[in-house]
Amino acid sequence: MNKIIHGLVLVFFGLGCLFVWMILKLPAMIAVKTGQALPAFTRLCMAAGPMLLVVLAIAAVAYCIYVWVQKAQSGPSWVAFLATSMSALILVTLPTIVAIYLPIISRFTRN
């Protein structure tokens, strides 16, 4: 049961990473529509964010493979994996949200 729940946590973590990756594409769409340059922090997040998400996803898959290969009686708890993966996703999502709002705020303050 522990290994199945690890797999479910991995699936939801992967979906969360996918959604954050898609959100990182929004500032480029705003820049094309408005014709203005993006703030530096937004460009930084758009450049580093997808690679960071890939690294987090690979680390989560590697950990799940480790858990699935390990013997059943001494398996680590899925709660620790859930807490670690979701807190890592939140730490990536918070700067992403700021990066998304910077072009919108910049657009409204110029008018």
C-alpha positions in Angstrom: 0.0 0.0 0.0 2.9 2.3 0.8 4.4 1.9 -2.6 1.0 2.6 -4.3 0.6 5.9 -2.4 4.1 6.9 -3.3 3.1 6.4 -6.9 0.0 8.5 -6.4 2.0 11.3 -4.8 4.4 11.2 -7.7 1.6 11.5 -10.2 0.1 14.5 -8.5 3.5 16.1 -8.1 4.2 15.6 -11.8 0.9 17.2 -12.7 1.7 20.1 -10.4 5.1 20.5 -12.1 3.3 20.5 -15.5 0.9 23.2 -14.4 3.6 25.4 -13.1 5.6 24.9 -16.3 2.5 26.0 -18.3 2.0 29.0 -16.1 5.6 30.0 -16.9 4.6 30.4 -20.5 2.0 33.1 -19.7 4.4 36.1 -19.4 5.7 35.5 -23.0 2.1 35.7 -24.3 1.5 38.9 -22.4 4.7 40.4 -23.9 3.7 39.5 -27.4 0.2 41.0 -26.9 1.4 44.2 -25.3 4.7 44.7 -27.2 6.6 45.6 -24.0 9.7 44.1 -22.5 9.4 41.7 -19.6 10.8 42.6 -16.2 14.2 41.0 -15.4 12.8 38.7 -12.6 10.2 37.4 -15.0 12.8 36.6 -17.6 14.9 34.9 -14.9 12.0 32.7 -13.8 11.1 31.9 -17.3 14.6 30.8 -18.0 15.4 28.9 -14.8 11.9 27.6 -13.9 11.5 24.8 -16.5 14.9 23.4 -15.8 14.3 23.5 -12.0 11.0 21.7 -12.5 12.6 19.0 -14.6 15.3 18.5 -11.9 12.6 18.2 -9.2 10.6 15.7 -11.2 13.7 13.6 -11.9 14.6 13.6 -8.2 11.0 12.6 -7.3 11.1 9.7 -9.8 14.5 8.5 -8.6 13.2 8.5 -5.0 10.1 6.6 -6.0 12.2 4.0 -7.9 14.3 3.6 -4.7 11.2 3.1 -2.6 9.7 0.6 -5.1 12.9 -1.5 -5.3 13.4 -1.5 -1.5 12.0 -4.4 0.6 8.4 -3.9 1.8 8.9 -4.2 5.6 11.4 -1.3 5.8 9.9 1.2 3.4 9.9 4.9 4.2 6.6 6.6 4.9 4.7 8.3 2.1 3.9 11.3 4.3 7.5 12.5 4.3 7.6 12.2 0.5 4.3 14.1 0.2 5.5 16.9 2.5 8.9 17.2 0.8 7.6 17.2 -2.8 4.7 19.6 -2.2 6.9 22.0 -0.2 9.4 22.0 -3.1 6.6 22.6 -5.5 5.3 25.5 -3.5 8.8 27.0 -3.2 9.0 27.0 -7.0 5.4 28.2 -7.5 5.6 31.3 -5.3 8.3 33.1 -7.3 6.5 32.0 -10.4 3.3 33.7 -9.3 5.3 36.9 -8.6 6.9 36.6 -12.0 3.5 36.3 -13.7 2.1 39.3 -12.0 5.0 41.7 -12.7 4.2 42.2 -16.4 0.5 42.7 -15.5 1.4 45.3 -12.8 3.9 46.9 -15.2 1.2 47.2 -17.9 -1.3 48.8 -15.6 1.1 51.3 -14.1 2.2 52.6 -17.5 -1.3 53.8 -18.5 
